[in-house]
Structures are given as structure tokens and as C-alpha cells.
Amino acid sequence: MALLGTIAGFSLFGLAARFGQLAIKKRNLMENLGGHALSMGVFGYAGYWAYQWDERAAVMLAQKRAEITERRERKLAQAA
């Protein structure tokens, strides 16, 4: 569910960015719906990528923490 929420959030941000672009140009917001879909798709993909990156980073951090804990335990065992 978090993946879907991340993708939807980024897609809505992309839609808002597209509306912002058209508002600055003072153009009709519903003029080119394909542009809206493209913007939402690109931002949705960015959301998917960000989610995957976050998941990989969490795994890497867990591995590093385990390594550090193991090294500390070995160091304490050698000192004792």
C-alpha cells in the first residue's frame, strides 16, 4: 500500500506542477490532456524509483548495523 501511495502522491504532484506551468502561461488548464498524463506518468515513475531507493537503503542500513554490532561484540569478546 505504501508503494501505491507514493506513486499516487508523486503523480498528483506532477499534475499540480503541470497546472502551475499552464497557469503561469495563462493558458487553458484542460487544453492538452496528454500533457497532463505524461507529467503524471513521469512523476509517478519518479515516485516508484524513490520508493525502491528507500527500500534498498533500508536494507543496506540494516546490513551495516548488523556488521557494526558484530564487530563491537567481537571487540568486546577479545577485550574480556
Sequence and secondary structure as in RCSB ss.txt:
>XXXX:A:sequence
MALLGTIAGFSLFGLAARFGQLAIKKRNLMENLGGHALSMGVFGYAGYWAYQWDERAAVMLAQKRAEITERRERK
LAQAA
>XXXX:A:secstr
 HHHHHHHHHHHHHHHHHHHHHHHHT  TTS HHHHHHHHHHHHHHHHHHHHHHHHHHHHHHHHHHHHHHHHHHH
HHHH 
